[in-house]
Amino acid sequence: MKLNQIITSLLETDMYKFSMGEAIYHQFSDYKTTWTFKCRNTDVHFTADMVQEIKEQIKAYCSLRFTEQELDYLNRITWIKGSYIDFLRLWQPRYEDFKISDEAECGLSIETFGTWLNTSMYEIPTLAIVNEVYFRMAYDYKKLEASFEKRLDEKLEALNGTYCIGAFSEFGLRRRLSAQTQELAVRKFSEAKLKESVFVGTSNVYLAKKYHLKPVGTMAHEWIMCVGQGNHKHNPAYSNWYALDAWVKEYGVLNGIALTDAITTDCFLRDFQLTYATLFSGVRHDSGDPFEWGEKMIAHYEKLGIDPTSKTLLFSDALDFERANALYSYFNDRVKVAFGIGTYISNDTDVPALNIVMKTTACNGMDVAKISDTRGKGMCKNPDYVEYLQRCINWRMENGK
């Protein structure tokens, strides 16, 4: 490696990987998935040196193991079961699950193949490695770091002046500038004396442990896509029902923020009826107009006879403090509001951040896809399957099923 090791702990991933991981271990341990990397920036190219460094960094990541101290920390989280801790004690990443090459338009192709238990855990560290390698090798990193620190200080000032956003968490691990800058941001926000905004925690479990913060995260799109579409007997238009049912089986009333937009929010609401709406403490927004979505969710709770002020709307789609402030001002008196803010906190510099993703593209040998509330956020290798999934959703919505 030309750079220092980027991922130095297996805790250095998003909290929802452990939330989903436990449920995968207990209910879907035989599922196999394929994950595919994509860079959405049309003007970005990864050089041969970058690709080689990414390979070496991923090899180093695959040499890590959970320490007993780390496992003890996870074991103290209310909803994590001892059987899953014992599994993690034995678990290790496998470099053999990765296929990395330069055979892509952007110069970097990454796919992972294997059990869902393994491949799910690779997404976040891989993206963090790709980001840091790119920015350290493509730019004068010291200048980027200086611009990051300047903008970070301006953000802290703004939260004590211009903006009030209530409760918010840092969600930026996958697209951070570097491990050092993300830690700087988390440390400064955790130490800041904010007037009306409250820094709740971070999705980065390693930093949550280090700074005694709340590790934040429940489920991602992969959960709904794989549980709902990874079994050929399932009608994929009912993906949310299968996913919510399995989640409640695992956690009951614990760990309950539901993601609404895996196959459109309107279809989600068909399954998010009284039982689930009561058991889950809230819902997360990740695509579409956030104001329209919030109104839709409040109306849905009211229709079910549930007091919206007892539930949380968690917004997490491309947020900055200005957008969060507008949403907080609009919804605060009507529902609990929280924010998960990513790239704006973890990678705001004088150059544009990378727009990179790593998504599940197959489960048990079958295509899987998401159809969110914003066009273009999905990623599937088979357009025919996306068309089929859309037809299933349309049939269900049109027939009131």
C-alpha positions as CSV (number, residue, x, y, z in Angstrom):
1,M,0.0,0.0,0.0
2,K,1.2,3.5,-0.8
3,L,-1.2,5.1,1.7
4,N,-1.8,4.3,5.4
5,Q,-4.4,1.6,6.1
6,I,-7.8,3.3,5.7
7,I,-10.1,0.8,7.4
8,T,-8.5,-0.2,10.7
9,S,-11.5,-1.8,12.6
10,L,-14.4,-3.9,11.6
11,L,-16.6,-1.5,13.6
12,E,-15.9,1.0,10.9
13,T,-19.1,0.5,9.1
14,D,-22.7,1.9,9.3
15,M,-24.8,0.8,12.2
16,Y,-27.6,-0.6,9.9
17,K,-25.1,-3.2,8.7
18,F,-25.3,-4.8,12.2
19,S,-29.1,-4.3,12.4
20,M,-29.6,-6.1,9.1
21,G,-26.7,-8.5,9.7
22,E,-28.3,-10.0,12.8
23,A,-31.7,-10.5,11.1
24,I,-29.9,-12.0,8.0
25,Y,-27.9,-14.4,10.3
26,H,-31.0,-15.6,12.0
27,Q,-33.4,-15.8,9.1
28,F,-31.6,-15.6,5.7
29,S,-28.2,-17.1,6.3
30,D,-28.4,-19.2,3.1
31,Y,-29.2,-16.2,0.8
32,K,-26.5,-15.3,-1.7
33,T,-26.1,-11.9,-3.3
34,T,-24.1,-10.0,-5.9
35,W,-23.1,-6.4,-5.3
36,T,-22.0,-4.0,-8.0
37,F,-20.0,-0.7,-7.7
38,K,-21.0,2.3,-9.8
39,C,-19.5,5.8,-10.1
40,R,-22.2,8.3,-11.3
41,N,-19.7,11.1,-11.9
42,T,-19.2,11.2,-15.7
43,D,-16.0,13.2,-15.4
44,V,-14.2,11.0,-12.9
45,H,-11.5,8.4,-13.9
46,F,-9.7,6.0,-11.6
47,T,-6.0,5.5,-12.7
48,A,-4.2,2.1,-12.7
49,D,-2.3,3.2,-9.5
50,M,-5.6,4.0,-7.8
51,V,-7.1,0.6,-8.7
52,Q,-4.0,-1.1,-7.4
53,E,-4.2,0.9,-4.2
54,I,-7.9,0.0,-3.7
55,K,-7.0,-3.7,-4.1
56,E,-4.3,-3.5,-1.5
57,Q,-6.5,-1.5,0.9
58,I,-9.3,-4.1,0.6
59,K,-6.8,-6.9,1.2
60,A,-5.8,-5.1,4.4
61,Y,-9.4,-4.7,5.4
62,C,-9.9,-8.4,4.8
63,S,-7.2,-9.2,7.4
64,L,-9.1,-7.6,10.2
65,R,-11.0,-9.4,13.0
66,F,-13.4,-8.1,15.7
67,T,-11.6,-7.6,19.0
68,E,-13.2,-8.8,22.3
69,Q,-13.5,-5.1,23.3
70,E,-15.4,-4.3,20.1
71,L,-17.7,-7.3,20.6
72,D,-18.4,-6.3,24.2
73,Y,-19.4,-2.9,23.0
74,L,-21.8,-4.4,20.4
75,N,-23.1,-6.8,23.0
76,R,-24.3,-3.9,25.2
77,I,-26.6,-2.6,22.5
78,T,-30.1,-3.6,23.6
79,W,-31.3,-5.4,20.5
80,I,-28.2,-7.3,19.6
81,K,-28.4,-11.0,20.6
82,G,-25.6,-13.1,21.9
83,S,-25.8,-15.6,19.1
84,Y,-25.0,-12.9,16.6
85,I,-22.0,-11.8,18.7
86,D,-20.7,-15.3,18.6
87,F,-21.1,-15.3,14.9
88,L,-19.1,-12.0,14.6
89,R,-16.4,-13.5,16.8
90,L,-15.7,-16.0,14.1
91,W,-16.5,-13.8,11.1
92,Q,-13.9,-12.4,8.7
93,P,-14.1,-10.6,5.3
94,R,-13.0,-12.7,2.4
95,Y,-10.9,-11.1,-0.4
96,E,-11.9,-14.0,-2.6
97,D,-15.4,-12.6,-2.6
98,F,-14.2,-9.5,-4.5
99,K,-13.7,-9.1,-8.3
100,I,-11.8,-5.8,-8.9
101,S,-10.6,-4.6,-12.3
102,D,-10.2,-1.5,-14.6
103,E,-12.9,-2.8,-16.9
104,A,-15.4,0.1,-16.6
105,E,-15.9,3.5,-18.2
106,C,-14.7,5.2,-15.0
107,G,-11.6,2.9,-14.8
108,L,-12.8,1.0,-11.7
109,S,-15.1,-2.1,-11.6
110,I,-15.9,-3.8,-8.3
111,E,-18.3,-6.7,-7.7
112,T,-18.7,-9.0,-4.7
113,F,-20.2,-12.4,-4.7
114,G,-21.1,-14.7,-1.8
115,T,-23.5,-15.1,1.1
116,W,-25.6,-12.1,2.0
117,L,-24.0,-12.3,5.4
118,N,-20.6,-11.5,3.9
119,T,-21.3,-9.3,1.0
120,S,-23.6,-6.9,2.9
121,M,-20.7,-6.1,5.2
122,Y,-18.4,-5.1,2.3
123,E,-20.4,-2.2,0.9
124,I,-19.5,0.6,3.3
125,P,-15.8,-0.1,3.9
126,T,-15.3,-0.6,0.1
127,L,-16.9,2.8,-0.7
128,A,-14.9,4.5,2.1
129,I,-11.7,3.0,0.7
130,V,-12.5,4.1,-2.9
131,N,-13.3,7.7,-1.8
132,E,-10.2,8.2,0.3
133,V,-7.8,6.6,-2.3
134,Y,-9.3,8.8,-5.0
135,F,-9.1,12.1,-3.2
136,R,-5.6,11.4,-1.7
137,M,-4.2,10.4,-5.1
138,A,-6.1,12.7,-7.5
139,Y,-5.7,16.0,-5.6
140,D,-3.4,17.9,-3.2
141,Y,-5.0,16.3,-0.1
142,K,-3.6,18.9,2.3
143,K,-5.5,21.7,0.4
144,L,-8.7,19.6,0.4
145,E,-8.3,19.0,4.1
146,A,-7.8,22.7,4.8
147,S,-10.9,23.6,2.8
148,F,-12.9,20.9,4.6
149,E,-11.8,22.3,8.0
150,K,-12.7,25.8,7.1
151,R,-16.2,24.8,5.9
152,L,-16.7,22.6,9.0
153,D,-16.0,25.6,11.2
154,E,-18.5,27.6,9.2
155,K,-21.1,24.9,9.7
156,L,-20.7,24.9,13.4
157,E,-21.1,28.7,13.5
158,A,-24.3,28.4,11.3
159,L,-25.9,26.0,13.7
160,N,-25.5,28.6,16.5
161,G,-26.8,31.4,14.3
162,T,-28.6,30.9,11.0
163,Y,-30.0,27.4,11.4
164,C,-32.0,25.3,13.8
165,I,-32.5,21.7,12.8
166,G,-33.3,19.9,16.1
167,A,-31.9,16.3,16.3
168,F,-29.4,15.3,13.7
169,S,-26.8,12.5,13.1
170,E,-23.8,12.2,10.9
171,F,-24.3,9.6,8.1
172,G,-21.2,10.2,5.9
173,L,-18.9,7.2,6.2
174,R,-19.4,5.9,2.7
175,R,-18.6,9.2,0.9
176,R,-16.2,10.8,3.4
177,L,-13.1,12.6,2.3
178,S,-11.0,10.5,4.7
179,A,-11.1,8.7,8.0
180,Q,-9.3,11.7,9.7
181,T,-11.8,14.3,8.4
182,Q,-14.8,12.3,9.4
183,E,-13.5,11.8,12.9
184,L,-12.7,15.5,13.1
185,A,-16.3,16.4,12.2
186,V,-17.8,13.9,14.6
187,R,-15.5,15.1,17.4
188,K,-16.2,18.8,16.8
189,F,-20.0,18.3,16.6
190,S,-20.0,16.1,19.7
191,E,-18.1,18.8,21.7
192,A,-20.0,21.8,20.3
193,K,-22.3,23.8,22.6
194,L,-25.2,24.1,20.2
195,K,-28.2,26.3,21.1
196,E,-31.2,24.6,19.6
197,S,-29.8,21.8,17.5
198,V,-28.8,18.5,19.0
199,F,-26.1,16.3,17.6
200,V,-27.4,12.8,18.4
201,G,-24.8,10.5,17.0
202,T,-23.2,8.9,14.0
203,S,-23.8,5.9,11.7
204,N,-20.1,5.1,12.0
205,V,-20.0,2.5,14.8
206,Y,-16.3,2.9,15.4
207,L,-16.6,6.6,16.0
208,A,-19.8,6.2,18.1
209,K,-17.8,3.9,20.4
210,K,-14.8,6.2,20.5
211,Y,-16.8,9.3,21.3
212,H,-19.5,7.7,23.4
213,L,-22.2,8.6,20.9
214,K,-25.3,6.8,19.8
215,P,-24.7,4.5,16.8
216,V,-27.6,5.3,14.4
217,G,-29.1,3.1,11.7
218,T,-31.8,0.5,11.2
219,M,-32.4,-0.8,7.6
220,A,-31.3,-0.1,4.0
221,H,-32.9,-0.8,0.6
222,E,-31.0,-4.1,0.4
223,W,-33.1,-5.5,3.2
224,I,-36.4,-4.9,1.4
225,M,-35.0,-5.9,-2.0
226,C,-33.5,-9.2,-0.9
227,V,-36.2,-10.3,1.6
228,G,-38.9,-9.3,-0.8
229,Q,-37.4,-10.3,-4.2
230,G,-34.8,-13.0,-3.3
231,N,-37.5,-15.7,-3.1
232,H,-39.0,-16.6,-6.5
233,K,-42.3,-17.5,-4.7
234,H,-42.8,-13.8,-3.7
235,N,-44.7,-11.2,-5.7
236,P,-42.1,-8.4,-5.6
237,A,-44.9,-5.8,-5.2
238,Y,-45.3,-7.1,-1.6
239,S,-41.6,-6.7,-0.8
240,N,-42.3,-4.3,2.0
241,W,-44.7,-6.7,3.7
242,Y,-42.2,-9.5,3.7
243,A,-39.4,-7.2,4.9
244,L,-41.5,-5.6,7.7
245,D,-42.7,-8.9,8.9
246,A,-39.2,-10.4,9.1
247,W,-38.0,-7.3,10.9
248,V,-40.7,-7.4,13.6
249,K,-40.0,-11.1,14.0
250,E,-36.4,-10.3,14.8
251,Y,-36.8,-7.1,16.9
252,G,-40.4,-6.6,18.0
253,V,-40.8,-3.0,18.9
254,L,-37.0,-2.4,19.1
255,N,-34.9,-0.9,16.4
256,G,-37.8,0.4,14.5
257,I,-37.3,3.1,11.7
258,A,-38.8,1.7,8.5
259,L,-37.5,2.8,5.0
260,T,-40.3,3.7,2.7
261,D,-39.0,4.1,-0.8
262,A,-37.6,0.7,-2.0
263,I,-40.5,0.2,-4.3
264,T,-42.2,3.6,-4.0
265,T,-43.7,5.1,-0.9
266,D,-47.2,4.7,-2.2
267,C,-46.7,0.9,-2.4
268,F,-45.1,0.9,1.0
269,L,-48.2,2.5,2.6
270,R,-50.3,-0.4,1.4
271,D,-48.4,-2.6,3.8
272,F,-47.6,-0.1,6.5
273,Q,-51.0,-0.6,8.2
274,L,-52.0,-0.3,11.9
275,T,-49.8,-3.1,13.3
276,Y,-46.6,-2.1,11.6
277,A,-47.3,1.7,11.9
278,T,-47.8,1.1,15.7
279,L,-44.7,-1.1,16.2
280,F,-42.2,1.0,14.2
281,S,-41.2,4.2,15.9
282,G,-41.0,6.1,12.6
283,V,-40.0,6.1,9.0
284,R,-37.1,7.3,6.9
285,H,-37.2,9.5,3.8
286,D,-34.5,8.8,1.1
287,S,-36.0,10.0,-2.2
288,G,-38.7,12.2,-3.7
289,D,-40.0,15.6,-2.5
290,P,-39.4,15.5,1.3
291,F,-42.3,17.9,2.0
292,E,-44.8,15.9,0.0
293,W,-43.5,12.7,1.6
294,G,-43.8,14.2,5.1
295,E,-47.4,15.3,4.5
296,K,-48.2,11.9,3.1
297,M,-46.8,10.1,6.2
298,I,-48.6,12.4,8.7
299,A,-51.9,11.9,6.8
300,H,-51.3,8.1,6.9
301,Y,-50.8,8.1,10.6
302,E,-53.9,10.2,11.2
303,K,-55.9,7.9,9.0
304,L,-54.9,5.0,11.1
305,G,-55.8,6.9,14.3
306,I,-52.1,7.2,15.4
307,D,-50.9,10.5,16.9
308,P,-48.2,11.7,14.5
309,T,-46.4,13.5,17.3
310,S,-45.6,10.1,18.8
311,K,-43.7,9.1,15.6
312,T,-40.4,10.2,14.0
313,L,-39.8,11.3,10.4
314,L,-36.1,10.8,9.7
315,F,-34.9,12.7,6.6
316,S,-31.7,11.4,5.0
317,D,-31.7,12.4,1.3
318,A,-28.9,14.7,0.1
319,L,-29.3,17.1,3.1
320,D,-27.5,20.2,4.1
321,F,-28.3,22.5,7.0
322,E,-30.4,24.9,4.8
323,R,-32.7,22.0,3.7
324,A,-32.8,20.5,7.2
325,N,-33.7,23.9,8.7
326,A,-36.6,24.3,6.2
327,L,-37.9,20.8,6.9
328,Y,-37.6,21.3,10.7
329,S,-39.4,24.6,10.6
330,Y,-42.2,23.1,8.5
331,F,-42.8,19.9,10.4
332,N,-41.6,20.4,13.9
333,D,-44.9,21.1,15.7
334,R,-46.7,18.2,14.0
335,V,-44.3,15.2,14.3
336,K,-40.9,14.3,15.7
337,V,-38.3,15.3,13.2
338,A,-34.7,14.0,12.8
339,F,-32.0,14.2,10.2
340,G,-29.2,11.9,8.9
341,I,-26.7,14.2,7.1
342,G,-24.0,12.6,5.1
343,T,-21.7,14.1,2.4
344,Y,-22.4,17.7,3.5
345,I,-20.7,16.9,6.8
346,S,-18.1,14.3,5.8
347,N,-16.9,15.5,2.4
348,D,-17.6,19.2,1.7
349,T,-14.5,20.8,0.1
350,D,-13.5,23.0,-2.8
351,V,-14.0,20.1,-5.2
352,P,-17.1,18.1,-5.9
353,A,-17.7,14.9,-3.9
354,L,-17.8,11.6,-5.6
355,N,-21.3,10.2,-6.3
356,I,-20.5,6.5,-5.9
357,V,-22.7,3.6,-4.8
358,M,-22.5,-0.1,-4.4
359,K,-25.8,-1.8,-4.7
360,T,-27.3,-5.3,-4.6
361,T,-27.9,-6.4,-8.2
362,A,-28.8,-10.1,-7.6
363,C,-30.1,-12.3,-4.8
364,N,-30.2,-16.1,-5.0
365,G,-29.4,-15.9,-8.7
366,M,-32.3,-13.6,-9.5
367,D,-32.3,-9.9,-10.4
368,V,-33.3,-7.4,-7.7
369,A,-34.1,-3.7,-8.1
370,K,-35.5,-0.7,-6.3
371,I,-37.9,1.7,-7.8
372,S,-37.6,4.8,-5.5
373,D,-39.6,8.0,-5.5
374,T,-36.8,9.7,-7.6
375,R,-36.0,8.4,-11.1
376,G,-32.4,7.3,-11.6
377,K,-31.6,6.2,-8.1
378,G,-32.1,2.5,-8.9
379,M,-29.4,0.2,-10.2
380,C,-30.3,-3.1,-12.0
381,K,-28.4,-4.9,-14.7
382,N,-31.6,-6.2,-16.3
383,P,-34.1,-3.5,-17.6
384,D,-36.7,-6.3,-18.3
385,Y,-36.8,-7.1,-14.6
386,V,-37.2,-3.4,-13.7
387,E,-40.1,-3.3,-16.1
388,Y,-41.6,-6.4,-14.6
389,L,-41.3,-5.0,-11.1
390,Q,-43.0,-1.8,-12.2
391,R,-45.8,-3.8,-13.7
392,C,-46.3,-5.7,-10.5
393,I,-46.4,-2.5,-8.5
394,N,-48.8,-0.9,-11.0
395,W,-51.2,-3.9,-10.9
396,R,-51.3,-3.8,-7.1
397,M,-51.9,-0.1,-6.9
398,E,-54.6,-0.2,-9.6
399,N,-56.4,-3.1,-8.1
400,G,-56.3,-2.0,-4.4
401,K,-54.5,-5.1,-3.2
